[in-house]
């Protein structure tokens, strides 16, 4: 459901096994199992390679391809990392991200 490529995760040194726990909730968290807020971000760092592509009027697809090669995480991938750390829930990852 999350669109994870287990082979790609293993190639990046990530564990291809993801265990997700779910809390019962309480009055404080409104029975969601989560309390507080945590931001999830997709940040494109404009380095020399990206700058050259922008200056050359490269397509968005080409710029994204270079950014991914340089380690850009999609919004969903960043959310999944928070999920793996127990900072958010599976339902919240699906709610706030869209599959690429």
C-alpha positions as CSV (number, residue, x, y, z in Angstrom):
1,X,0.0,0.0,0.0
2,X,2.9,2.3,0.6
3,X,4.5,1.6,-2.8
4,X,7.8,0.5,-1.3
5,X,10.4,-1.2,-3.6
6,X,12.0,-3.7,-1.2
7,X,15.0,-4.2,-3.6
8,X,15.6,-0.4,-3.7
9,X,15.5,-0.2,0.1
10,X,18.0,-3.0,0.4
11,X,20.3,-1.3,-2.1
12,X,20.2,1.9,-0.1
13,X,21.2,0.1,3.0
14,X,17.7,0.3,4.6
15,X,16.1,-2.7,6.2
16,X,13.4,-4.1,3.9
17,X,11.4,-5.2,6.9
18,X,9.0,-2.6,8.4
19,X,7.2,-3.3,11.5
20,X,4.4,-0.9,12.4
21,X,2.8,-0.7,15.9
22,X,-0.5,1.0,16.6
23,X,-1.4,2.6,19.9
24,X,-4.8,2.3,21.6
25,X,-5.0,6.0,22.2
26,X,-6.1,8.1,25.1
27,X,-8.0,11.2,26.0
28,X,-4.8,13.3,25.5
29,X,-4.4,12.1,21.9
30,X,-8.1,11.9,21.1
31,X,-7.7,8.1,20.7
32,X,-5.4,8.4,17.7
33,X,-2.3,7.0,19.3
34,X,-0.4,10.2,18.3
35,X,0.2,13.3,20.3
36,X,1.8,16.6,19.0
37,X,2.8,17.5,15.5
38,X,5.7,16.4,13.4
39,X,6.5,17.9,10.0
40,X,7.2,15.9,6.9
41,X,9.2,17.6,4.1
42,X,10.4,17.1,0.6
43,X,13.3,19.5,0.2
44,X,15.2,20.0,-3.1
45,X,18.7,21.2,-2.4
46,X,19.9,23.3,-5.4
47,X,23.5,22.3,-5.8
48,X,25.7,23.0,-8.8
49,X,24.3,20.1,-10.8
50,X,20.7,21.1,-10.2
51,X,21.6,24.8,-10.9
52,X,23.1,23.9,-14.2
53,X,20.0,21.9,-15.2
54,X,17.7,24.8,-14.2
55,X,19.9,27.3,-16.1
56,X,19.9,25.0,-19.2
57,X,16.0,24.9,-18.9
58,X,16.0,21.2,-18.4
59,X,12.7,19.5,-18.0
60,X,11.2,19.0,-14.5
61,X,11.6,15.2,-15.1
62,X,15.4,15.6,-15.7
63,X,15.8,17.8,-12.7
64,X,13.9,15.4,-10.5
65,X,16.0,12.5,-11.9
66,X,19.2,14.2,-10.9
67,X,17.8,15.2,-7.5
68,X,16.8,11.6,-6.8
69,X,20.3,10.4,-7.8
70,X,21.6,13.0,-5.3
71,X,19.5,11.5,-2.5
72,X,16.2,13.5,-2.6
73,X,13.5,11.8,-0.6
74,X,9.9,12.1,-1.8
75,X,7.4,13.3,0.7
76,X,6.1,9.7,1.1
77,X,9.6,8.3,1.7
78,X,10.2,10.9,4.4
79,X,6.9,10.0,6.0
80,X,7.7,6.3,5.9
81,X,11.0,7.0,7.7
82,X,9.0,8.7,10.5
83,X,6.6,5.7,10.5
84,X,9.6,3.3,10.9
85,X,10.8,5.4,13.9
86,X,7.4,5.2,15.5
87,X,6.7,8.9,15.1
88,X,3.6,8.6,13.0
89,X,1.0,6.1,12.0
90,X,0.4,4.1,8.8
91,X,-3.0,5.8,8.3
92,X,-1.4,9.2,8.7
93,X,1.3,8.4,6.1
94,X,-1.4,7.4,3.6
95,X,-3.5,10.4,4.5
96,X,-0.9,13.1,4.0
97,X,1.1,11.7,1.1
98,X,0.3,10.6,-2.5
99,X,2.0,7.8,-4.3
100,X,4.4,9.1,-7.0
